[in-house]
Amino acid sequence: MINTTLPDLINNALRDAHILITPVIGQIIAAVLFFILSLIAGWIVYHIFEHYFSRWAKKTKTTLDDEIIKNVKRPVYYFVILLGFFYAFEQLTVLSVYSSLIGQIFLVAEVFLVAFIITRIINVLVSWYAERIVKQGRRAVSGNILLVFKKLLHVFVYIAAFLYLLYISKIDLSGAVVGLGVTGIAIAFALQSILGDAFSAFTIYFDRPFEIGDYVVIGQHEGTVTHISMKSTRIKLLQGEELVVSNKEITGGSIRNFKKMETRRVSFTIGVTYQTPLETLKKIPQLLQDIIQPFDHVEFQRVHFKEFGQFSLNFEVVYVITSPDYVKYLDTQQAINFKILETFEKEHIELAYPTQTIVLHEPKKNS
């Protein structure tokens, strides 16, 4: 029988504890060092982006690279720190039981951080393209459409990241793809009306049937387009009120856009009385041509004795005004009308108006 005193037991316990604690302390020190190194590495990367890449980007003609560097330098810094955290935790063997779980957590974080960096780049590219459109003289992109377009691209990026995680985790993707498909179909049915308007908004943007500020006729309504959103388009009507029309209704019907008009073809008819002499009738085409040709912004085309009307002899006049301005057209037509009245009065040509001749027969007397 071995007699063990209390001091011996205490010394043995301290020796065993020292043997067990010493590796743990070393692992903790190693983990802290890895974490500190990751902070230093992240700071170096951030410094390189801030002082070298940014300066290089400023020397280029385009601002695209400046914006990309500005938006990705901080997420890249976080990515380096995240890697440092991962390798720091790997040094702690006391957590080896949870190593698989920790590895999965860091993998998910890394993949989605990379996806976040990609979305930041997408934001820059989409905004740059929208600004480029404006510089080319085309209409500015609606902020709502631009925002939804960015969000849709973000959704595709994160779905791709999710599928990538399933793939590297060796999970059967067929079930996930089917699930996403079924979910997508269910969402599409539930949001059918909203999605229809949203896709119509993209149709309006890419097909460009009209732009903000255009004067359009849609169905029975006409006015100036003031706003285009993902759900509807707002039109300021001539009466002063605002009309809100769903984008799906607009793209499903016909649209008349007067802003696209560069010239305006004008056709009108003048009727003179049946009592007008033949020689005077033959003079009327030349008289009308002499009236219209001197006007500015007007291209005379033709005038013809067109038809025998119910109560008038009709002449059809056609000219083109080289301006889309509706007020200018009305001013020109008004001036032409005044000149026609003045000329016809001098030539003693009588304009026709609806008349009805009643012939009365005197009844025969019985002899």
C-alpha positions as CSV (number, residue, x, y, z in Angstrom):
1,M,0.0,0.0,0.0
2,I,1.4,3.3,-1.1
3,N,0.9,6.2,1.3
4,T,0.3,9.5,-0.5
5,T,0.3,12.6,1.5
6,L,-1.9,15.7,0.7
7,P,1.0,17.8,-0.5
8,D,1.9,15.0,-3.0
9,L,-1.7,14.9,-4.3
10,I,-1.7,18.7,-4.8
11,N,1.7,18.6,-6.6
12,N,0.5,15.8,-8.9
13,A,-2.7,17.7,-9.7
14,L,-0.8,20.9,-10.5
15,R,1.6,19.0,-12.8
16,D,-1.3,17.3,-14.7
17,A,-3.1,20.7,-15.0
18,H,0.1,22.3,-16.3
19,I,0.4,19.5,-18.9
20,L,-3.1,20.1,-20.1
21,I,-3.2,23.9,-19.9
22,T,0.1,24.6,-21.6
23,P,-1.1,23.4,-25.1
24,V,-4.3,25.3,-24.7
25,I,-2.5,28.5,-23.9
26,G,-0.3,28.0,-26.9
27,Q,-3.3,27.5,-29.2
28,I,-4.9,30.6,-27.8
29,I,-1.8,32.6,-28.4
30,A,-1.5,31.2,-32.0
31,A,-5.2,32.0,-32.6
32,V,-4.7,35.6,-31.4
33,L,-1.6,36.0,-33.5
34,F,-3.5,34.7,-36.6
35,F,-6.3,37.2,-35.9
36,I,-3.9,40.1,-35.4
37,L,-2.1,39.1,-38.6
38,S,-5.5,39.1,-40.4
39,L,-6.2,42.6,-39.1
40,I,-2.8,43.7,-40.4
41,A,-3.3,42.0,-43.7
42,G,-6.7,43.6,-44.1
43,W,-5.4,47.0,-43.3
44,I,-2.6,46.5,-45.9
45,V,-5.2,45.5,-48.5
46,Y,-7.4,48.4,-47.6
47,H,-4.3,50.7,-47.8
48,I,-3.4,49.4,-51.2
49,F,-6.9,50.0,-52.5
50,E,-7.1,53.5,-50.9
51,H,-3.7,54.8,-51.9
52,Y,-2.6,52.9,-55.0
53,F,-5.6,51.5,-56.9
54,S,-7.6,54.7,-56.2
55,R,-4.8,56.9,-57.5
56,W,-4.4,54.7,-60.6
57,A,-8.1,54.8,-61.2
58,K,-8.2,58.7,-61.0
59,K,-5.7,58.8,-63.9
60,T,-8.0,57.0,-66.3
61,K,-10.6,58.8,-68.4
62,T,-13.6,56.8,-67.1
63,T,-15.0,57.0,-63.5
64,L,-16.2,53.4,-63.7
65,D,-13.0,52.0,-62.1
66,D,-13.1,54.7,-59.4
67,E,-16.6,53.7,-58.3
68,I,-15.8,50.0,-58.4
69,I,-12.8,50.4,-56.2
70,K,-14.7,52.7,-53.8
71,N,-17.5,50.1,-53.4
72,V,-15.4,46.9,-53.0
73,K,-12.4,48.0,-50.9
74,R,-14.3,47.8,-47.5
75,P,-16.0,44.4,-48.3
76,V,-12.6,43.0,-49.4
77,Y,-11.1,44.2,-46.1
78,Y,-13.9,42.3,-44.2
79,F,-13.2,39.2,-46.4
80,V,-9.5,39.2,-45.3
81,I,-10.5,39.5,-41.6
82,L,-13.0,36.7,-42.0
83,L,-10.3,34.4,-43.4
84,G,-8.1,35.4,-40.4
85,F,-10.9,34.5,-38.0
86,F,-11.3,31.1,-39.7
87,Y,-7.6,30.2,-39.4
88,A,-7.6,31.5,-35.8
89,F,-10.4,29.1,-34.8
90,E,-8.6,26.3,-36.6
91,Q,-5.7,26.6,-34.1
92,L,-8.0,25.8,-31.2
93,T,-8.1,22.0,-31.0
94,V,-10.4,22.2,-28.0
95,L,-13.1,23.2,-30.5
96,S,-12.3,20.3,-32.9
97,V,-15.6,18.7,-32.0
98,Y,-17.3,21.7,-33.6
99,S,-14.8,22.1,-36.4
100,S,-17.2,20.9,-39.1
101,L,-19.9,23.2,-38.0
102,I,-17.5,26.2,-37.7
103,G,-16.1,25.4,-41.1
104,Q,-19.6,25.4,-42.6
105,I,-20.5,28.7,-40.9
106,F,-17.3,30.4,-42.2
107,L,-17.9,28.9,-45.7
108,V,-21.4,30.3,-45.8
109,A,-20.2,33.7,-44.6
110,E,-17.3,33.8,-47.2
111,V,-19.6,32.8,-50.1
112,F,-22.3,35.4,-49.3
113,L,-19.6,38.0,-48.7
114,V,-18.3,37.4,-52.2
115,A,-21.9,37.6,-53.5
116,F,-22.3,40.9,-51.7
117,I,-19.1,42.2,-53.4
118,I,-20.5,41.1,-56.8
119,T,-23.8,43.0,-56.1
120,R,-21.9,46.1,-55.2
121,I,-20.1,45.9,-58.6
122,I,-23.5,45.3,-60.3
123,N,-24.8,48.5,-58.7
124,V,-21.9,50.5,-60.0
125,L,-22.2,49.0,-63.6
126,V,-26.0,49.6,-63.8
127,S,-25.7,53.2,-62.5
128,W,-22.8,53.9,-64.9
129,Y,-24.8,52.6,-67.8
130,A,-27.8,54.8,-66.8
131,E,-25.6,57.8,-66.6
132,R,-24.1,56.9,-70.0
133,I,-27.6,56.9,-71.5
134,V,-28.2,60.4,-70.2
135,K,-24.9,61.7,-71.6
136,Q,-25.8,60.3,-75.0
137,G,-28.9,62.5,-75.0
138,R,-31.5,59.8,-74.3
139,R,-34.0,60.0,-71.5
140,A,-33.0,59.4,-67.9
141,V,-33.9,56.0,-66.5
142,S,-36.7,56.0,-63.9
143,G,-35.3,55.6,-60.4
144,N,-37.9,52.9,-59.6
145,I,-37.1,50.8,-62.6
146,L,-33.4,51.1,-62.0
147,L,-33.8,50.1,-58.3
148,V,-36.0,47.0,-59.2
149,F,-33.6,46.0,-62.0
150,K,-30.7,46.1,-59.5
151,K,-32.7,44.1,-56.9
152,L,-33.6,41.4,-59.5
153,L,-29.9,41.0,-60.4
154,H,-29.1,40.8,-56.7
155,V,-31.6,38.0,-56.3
156,F,-30.0,36.0,-59.1
157,V,-26.5,36.4,-57.6
158,Y,-27.7,35.2,-54.1
159,I,-29.6,32.3,-55.6
160,A,-26.4,31.3,-57.5
161,A,-24.4,31.6,-54.2
162,F,-27.0,29.4,-52.5
163,L,-26.8,26.8,-55.2
164,Y,-23.0,26.9,-55.1
165,L,-23.1,26.2,-51.3
166,L,-25.4,23.2,-51.9
167,Y,-23.1,21.9,-54.7
168,I,-19.9,22.1,-52.6
169,S,-21.7,20.6,-49.7
170,K,-22.5,17.6,-52.0
171,I,-26.3,18.1,-51.6
172,D,-28.5,16.8,-54.4
173,L,-29.4,20.0,-56.4
174,S,-32.4,18.4,-58.2
175,G,-34.7,18.8,-55.2
176,A,-33.5,22.3,-54.6
177,V,-34.0,23.3,-58.2
178,V,-37.5,21.8,-58.3
179,G,-38.3,23.5,-55.0
180,L,-37.2,26.8,-56.4
181,G,-39.1,26.3,-59.6
182,V,-42.3,25.4,-57.7
183,T,-41.8,28.4,-55.4
184,G,-41.2,30.7,-58.3
185,I,-44.4,29.5,-60.0
186,A,-46.5,30.0,-56.9
187,I,-45.1,33.5,-56.4
188,A,-45.7,34.3,-60.1
189,F,-49.3,33.2,-59.8
190,A,-49.8,35.2,-56.6
191,L,-48.2,38.3,-58.0
192,Q,-49.4,37.9,-61.6
193,S,-50.9,41.4,-61.8
194,I,-47.9,43.1,-60.2
195,L,-45.4,41.1,-62.2
196,G,-47.3,41.9,-65.4
197,D,-47.0,45.7,-64.7
198,A,-43.3,45.3,-63.8
199,F,-42.5,43.5,-67.0
200,S,-44.5,46.1,-68.9
201,A,-42.4,48.8,-67.3
202,F,-39.2,47.1,-68.6
203,T,-40.9,46.9,-72.0
204,I,-41.6,50.6,-71.8
205,Y,-38.0,51.3,-70.8
206,F,-36.3,49.1,-73.5
207,D,-38.8,49.6,-76.3
208,R,-39.2,53.4,-75.6
209,P,-42.7,54.0,-77.0
210,F,-42.6,57.3,-75.0
211,E,-40.5,59.2,-72.5
212,I,-41.2,61.5,-69.6
213,G,-42.3,64.9,-71.1
214,D,-43.8,63.3,-74.3
215,Y,-47.3,64.3,-75.3
216,V,-49.2,61.0,-75.9
217,V,-52.7,59.7,-76.7
218,I,-53.6,56.5,-74.9
219,G,-57.1,55.2,-75.6
220,Q,-59.6,58.1,-75.0
221,H,-57.0,60.1,-73.0
222,E,-54.3,62.5,-74.0
223,G,-51.7,64.5,-72.1
224,T,-48.0,64.8,-71.0
225,V,-46.2,61.9,-69.4
226,T,-44.9,63.0,-66.0
227,H,-43.8,59.8,-64.3
228,I,-43.0,56.1,-65.1
229,S,-42.8,53.6,-62.3
230,M,-42.8,49.8,-62.0
231,K,-46.5,49.7,-61.4
232,S,-48.0,52.6,-63.5
233,T,-47.5,55.6,-65.6
234,R,-48.8,59.1,-64.7
235,I,-50.1,61.4,-67.4
236,K,-51.0,65.1,-66.9
237,L,-54.2,65.6,-69.0
238,L,-55.2,68.7,-70.8
239,Q,-58.0,69.4,-68.4
240,G,-55.4,69.6,-65.6
241,E,-56.0,66.3,-63.7
242,E,-53.6,63.5,-63.4
243,L,-54.3,60.1,-65.0
244,V,-52.7,57.0,-63.5
245,V,-52.6,54.1,-66.0
246,S,-51.2,50.6,-65.3
247,N,-48.2,49.7,-67.5
248,K,-49.8,46.5,-68.6
249,E,-52.8,48.4,-70.0
250,I,-50.5,50.8,-71.8
251,T,-48.4,48.1,-73.5
252,G,-51.5,46.1,-74.4
253,G,-53.1,48.9,-76.4
254,S,-52.1,51.5,-79.0
255,I,-50.1,54.6,-78.2
256,R,-49.9,57.9,-80.2
257,N,-46.7,59.8,-79.4
258,F,-46.8,63.4,-80.8
259,K,-43.3,64.0,-79.4
260,K,-41.9,61.7,-82.1
261,M,-43.5,63.8,-84.8
262,E,-41.0,65.9,-86.7
263,T,-43.5,67.4,-89.3
264,R,-47.2,67.7,-89.4
265,R,-49.3,67.0,-92.5
266,V,-52.4,69.2,-92.7
267,S,-55.4,68.5,-94.9
268,F,-58.6,70.5,-95.0
269,T,-61.5,71.1,-97.3
270,I,-63.1,74.3,-98.6
271,G,-66.5,74.3,-100.2
272,V,-67.9,76.9,-102.5
273,T,-71.4,77.3,-103.8
274,Y,-72.8,75.6,-106.9
275,Q,-73.5,79.0,-108.3
276,T,-69.8,79.8,-108.7
277,P,-68.8,80.2,-112.4
278,L,-66.6,77.6,-114.1
279,E,-63.9,80.2,-114.8
280,T,-63.7,81.2,-111.2
281,L,-63.6,77.5,-110.1
282,K,-60.5,77.0,-112.3
283,K,-58.8,80.0,-110.6
284,I,-59.4,78.7,-107.0
285,P,-56.5,76.1,-106.9
286,Q,-53.9,78.7,-107.9
287,L,-55.4,81.2,-105.5
288,L,-55.1,78.7,-102.6
289,Q,-51.5,77.8,-103.6
290,D,-50.5,81.5,-103.7
291,I,-52.0,82.0,-100.2
292,I,-50.2,79.0,-98.6
293,Q,-46.7,79.0,-100.2
294,P,-45.4,82.3,-98.7
295,F,-45.8,81.1,-95.1
296,D,-42.7,80.2,-93.1
297,H,-42.3,76.6,-92.0
298,V,-44.9,75.5,-94.6
299,E,-44.4,73.2,-97.6
300,F,-47.3,73.4,-100.0
301,Q,-48.2,70.0,-101.5
302,R,-51.4,70.2,-103.6
303,V,-54.9,71.5,-104.0
304,H,-57.6,69.8,-106.1
305,F,-61.3,70.2,-106.9
306,K,-62.2,67.0,-105.2
307,E,-65.9,66.3,-105.3
308,F,-69.4,67.5,-105.7
309,G,-70.8,67.7,-102.2
310,Q,-74.4,67.8,-101.1
311,F,-74.5,71.5,-100.9
312,S,-71.0,72.6,-102.1
313,L,-68.2,72.1,-104.6
314,N,-65.3,70.9,-102.5
315,F,-61.6,71.6,-102.9
316,E,-59.1,69.6,-100.8
317,V,-55.9,71.4,-99.7
318,V,-52.8,69.6,-98.4
319,Y,-49.6,71.1,-96.9
320,V,-46.9,70.2,-94.5
321,I,-45.8,72.3,-91.6
322,T,-42.1,71.6,-90.7
323,S,-42.6,71.8,-86.9
324,P,-44.2,69.5,-84.4
325,D,-45.4,72.4,-82.3
326,Y,-49.2,72.2,-82.0
327,V,-49.5,75.9,-81.2
328,K,-47.5,76.9,-84.3
329,Y,-49.7,74.7,-86.4
330,L,-52.8,76.4,-85.0
331,D,-51.3,79.9,-85.6
332,T,-50.4,79.0,-89.2
333,Q,-53.8,77.5,-90.0
334,Q,-55.5,80.5,-88.5
335,A,-53.5,82.9,-90.6
336,I,-54.2,80.8,-93.7
337,N,-58.0,80.8,-92.9
338,F,-58.0,84.6,-92.6
339,K,-56.1,85.0,-95.8
340,I,-58.5,82.7,-97.6
341,L,-61.5,84.7,-96.4
342,E,-59.8,88.0,-97.5
343,T,-58.9,86.7,-101.0
344,F,-62.3,85.0,-101.6
345,E,-64.0,88.3,-100.6
346,K,-61.9,90.2,-103.1
347,E,-62.6,87.6,-105.9
348,H,-66.3,87.5,-105.0
349,I,-66.2,83.8,-104.3
350,E,-68.9,82.7,-102.0
351,L,-68.2,80.0,-99.4
352,A,-70.9,77.3,-99.2
353,Y,-72.9,76.5,-96.1
354,P,-75.6,73.9,-95.6
355,T,-78.7,74.9,-97.6
356,Q,-81.9,73.2,-98.7
357,T,-84.0,74.1,-101.7
358,I,-87.7,73.5,-101.4
359,V,-89.7,73.5,-104.7
360,L,-93.3,74.3,-104.4
361,H,-95.7,73.3,-107.1
362,E,-99.0,75.3,-107.5
363,P,-101.9,72.8,-107.6
364,K,-103.7,72.6,-110.9
365,K,-107.2,74.2,-111.1
366,N,-110.1,72.2,-112.4
367,S,-111.4,73.7,-115.6
